[in-house]
Amino acid sequence: MLINRAVITAAGAGSRMKSGSSKPMTMVGNKKLIQYGIDALLSYGINEIYIIYSKYSEDVLQLKEIYPNIDFIKQETLNGSLSTF
């Protein structure tokens, strides 16, 4: 079976990291943390990518400029990652 879509959960604030931005948008090396996952998925031919974000991680919407084909879905109620699905 060929996998052609993926979901990245990025709704947490990352408050324990104390980085000033959400965890997915924290710089690691020369890229934001979430970009490593996105780029890996794209390199394997997975082009249908959904990013789940919340009011605590709205800064991930900045990625629309870099990755225009990714769909962003806002998680309104934060009950943990599985409540998204």
Backbone as CSV, one residue per row, in Angstrom:
resi,resn,N_x,N_y,N_z,CA_x,CA_y,CA_z,C_x,C_y,C_z
1,MET,0.843,-1.181,0.000,0.000,0.000,0.000,0.889,1.246,0.000
2,LEU,0.583,2.154,-0.875,1.348,3.393,-1.001,0.748,4.465,-0.091
3,ILE,1.587,5.072,0.723,1.150,6.167,1.597,1.337,7.471,0.846
4,ASN,0.263,8.262,0.762,0.386,9.513,0.026,-0.089,10.727,0.810
5,ARG,-0.486,10.524,2.082,-0.889,11.680,2.894,-0.377,11.498,4.323
6,ALA,-0.212,12.642,4.992,0.303,12.631,6.364,-0.317,13.772,7.157
7,VAL,-0.375,13.565,8.465,-0.870,14.579,9.393,0.240,14.886,10.391
8,ILE,0.511,16.151,10.579,1.479,16.589,11.588,0.698,17.338,12.654
9,THR,0.781,16.880,13.896,0.108,17.591,14.979,1.080,18.623,15.548
10,ALA,0.665,19.870,15.520,1.518,20.978,15.952,0.709,21.986,16.753
11,ALA,-0.171,21.480,17.629,-1.088,22.364,18.341,-0.565,22.823,19.698
12,GLY,0.522,22.245,20.169,1.030,22.610,21.486,1.771,23.934,21.488
13,ALA,1.801,24.549,22.650,2.470,25.848,22.788,3.976,25.708,22.958
14,GLY,4.422,24.570,23.483,5.846,24.404,23.732,6.328,25.281,24.871
15,SER,5.459,25.514,25.848,5.778,26.448,26.939,6.981,25.997,27.772
16,ARG,7.221,24.719,27.886,8.368,24.247,28.671,9.695,24.530,27.976
17,MET,9.630,24.789,26.677,10.872,25.074,25.945,11.356,26.503,26.180
18,LYS,10.442,27.395,26.542,10.786,28.799,26.815,11.584,29.422,25.661
19,SER,11.121,29.162,24.421,11.854,29.664,23.259,11.250,30.938,22.680
20,GLY,10.060,31.314,23.141,9.425,32.507,22.607,8.564,32.246,21.391
21,SER,8.611,31.040,20.871,7.740,30.657,19.754,7.184,29.270,20.054
22,SER,6.226,28.841,19.252,5.680,27.507,19.482,6.756,26.464,19.187
23,LYS,6.593,25.280,19.750,7.594,24.229,19.582,7.894,23.935,18.108
24,PRO,6.883,23.792,17.247,7.194,23.480,15.848,7.999,24.569,15.133
25,MET,7.869,25.804,15.601,8.532,26.919,14.928,9.861,27.306,15.572
26,THR,10.323,26.519,16.531,11.613,26.758,17.162,12.728,26.419,16.174
27,MET,13.695,27.301,16.071,14.817,27.077,15.160,15.739,25.989,15.705
28,VAL,16.071,25.044,14.835,17.040,23.997,15.141,18.007,23.984,13.964
29,GLY,19.215,24.425,14.198,20.140,24.580,13.078,19.674,25.726,12.202
30,ASN,19.498,25.450,10.928,19.106,26.512,10.001,17.642,26.438,9.574
31,LYS,16.856,25.569,10.236,15.440,25.427,9.887,14.591,25.370,11.148
32,LYS,13.320,25.588,10.966,12.371,25.422,12.062,12.141,23.928,12.266
33,LEU,11.905,23.523,13.498,11.777,22.113,13.855,10.789,21.382,12.947
34,ILE,9.642,21.965,12.706,8.612,21.322,11.896,9.049,21.113,10.447
35,GLN,9.947,21.953,9.951,10.390,21.837,8.566,11.155,20.541,8.310
36,TYR,11.828,20.023,9.317,12.533,18.752,9.136,11.544,17.635,8.813
37,GLY,10.416,17.609,9.521,9.390,16.605,9.253,8.731,16.802,7.904
38,ILE,8.391,18.040,7.589,7.753,18.342,6.296,8.683,17.956,5.149
39,ASP,9.925,18.370,5.236,10.877,18.082,4.161,11.106,16.583,3.997
40,ALA,11.123,15.842,5.103,11.284,14.384,5.030,10.082,13.761,4.318
41,LEU,8.873,14.191,4.681,7.677,13.666,4.026,7.703,13.954,2.526
42,LEU,8.031,15.180,2.156,8.087,15.550,0.746,9.141,14.738,-0.004
43,SER,10.267,14.462,0.643,11.331,13.698,-0.017,10.907,12.259,-0.299
44,TYR,9.934,11.751,0.456,9.408,10.404,0.227,8.187,10.412,-0.693
45,GLY,7.891,11.562,-1.281,6.795,11.649,-2.221,5.426,11.826,-1.596
46,ILE,5.402,12.131,-0.311,4.125,12.378,0.368,3.812,13.862,0.203
47,ASN,2.855,14.146,-0.649,2.553,15.535,-0.997,1.265,16.056,-0.387
48,GLU,0.450,15.178,0.164,-0.798,15.598,0.804,-0.536,15.657,2.312
49,ILE,-0.206,16.848,2.790,0.201,17.037,4.187,-0.777,17.985,4.863
50,TYR,-1.216,17.591,6.054,-2.112,18.396,6.868,-1.398,18.717,8.170
51,ILE,-1.448,19.981,8.573,-0.866,20.397,9.848,-1.998,20.854,10.753
52,ILE,-2.087,20.215,11.917,-3.078,20.584,12.922,-2.425,21.592,13.853
53,TYR,-3.055,22.754,14.002,-2.509,23.793,14.876,-3.618,24.304,15.796
54,SER,-3.245,25.123,16.766,-4.215,25.691,17.710,-3.927,27.174,17.902
55,LYS,-4.687,27.777,18.789,-4.459,29.198,19.078,-3.071,29.423,19.672
56,TYR,-2.464,28.377,20.214,-1.128,28.488,20.803,-0.015,28.342,19.772
57,SER,-0.366,27.872,18.593,0.674,27.637,17.588,0.303,28.226,16.232
58,GLU,-0.422,29.327,16.250,-0.836,29.948,14.986,0.344,30.444,14.162
59,ASP,1.511,30.549,14.786,2.687,30.987,14.028,3.072,29.977,12.942
60,VAL,2.566,28.738,13.014,2.863,27.768,11.956,2.249,28.192,10.621
61,LEU,1.275,29.087,10.659,0.659,29.560,9.410,1.656,30.305,8.536
62,GLN,2.771,30.740,9.118,3.840,31.376,8.343,4.394,30.421,7.287
63,LEU,4.233,29.129,7.521,4.763,28.124,6.596,4.016,28.084,5.268
64,LYS,2.840,28.724,5.218,2.071,28.754,3.966,2.886,29.375,2.834
65,GLU,3.744,30.318,3.179,4.573,30.968,2.163,5.612,30.007,1.586
66,ILE,6.146,29.146,2.437,7.197,28.213,2.009,6.591,26.955,1.386
67,TYR,5.475,26.499,1.967,4.825,25.263,1.529,3.362,25.564,1.169
68,PRO,3.104,26.131,0.014,1.737,26.553,-0.329,0.744,25.404,-0.508
69,ASN,1.214,24.179,-0.700,0.314,23.054,-0.933,-0.090,22.307,0.340
70,ILE,0.390,22.751,1.482,0.024,22.109,2.751,-1.284,22.705,3.240
71,ASP,-2.139,21.841,3.778,-3.410,22.282,4.355,-3.259,22.423,5.863
72,PHE,-3.794,23.500,6.400,-3.724,23.782,7.828,-5.131,23.667,8.416
73,ILE,-5.238,22.946,9.523,-6.527,22.717,10.187,-6.397,23.177,11.633
74,LYS,-7.280,24.068,12.052,-7.219,24.583,13.422,-7.988,23.669,14.362
75,GLN,-7.320,23.246,15.437,-7.947,22.446,16.487,-8.502,23.417,17.522
76,GLU,-9.811,23.538,17.573,-10.455,24.506,18.464,-10.413,24.080,19.925
77,THR,-10.683,22.802,20.192,-10.708,22.287,21.560,-9.482,21.421,21.779
78,LEU,-8.685,21.763,22.773,-7.453,21.030,23.033,-7.701,19.926,24.059
79,ASN,-7.907,18.715,23.542,-8.121,17.522,24.397,-7.030,16.498,24.168
80,GLY,-5.913,16.881,23.635,-4.878,15.943,23.293,-4.867,15.664,21.793
81,SER,-3.813,15.067,21.312,-3.635,14.861,19.880,-4.723,13.985,19.262
82,LEU,-5.134,12.939,19.950,-6.103,12.017,19.366,-7.482,12.636,19.183
83,SER,-7.815,13.674,19.932,-9.133,14.297,19.764,-9.225,15.018,18.426
84,THR,-8.112,15.263,17.796,-8.084,15.900,16.485,-8.759,15.029,15.437
85,PHE,-8.581,13.729,15.588,-9.078,12.795,14.586,-10.473,12.358,14.936
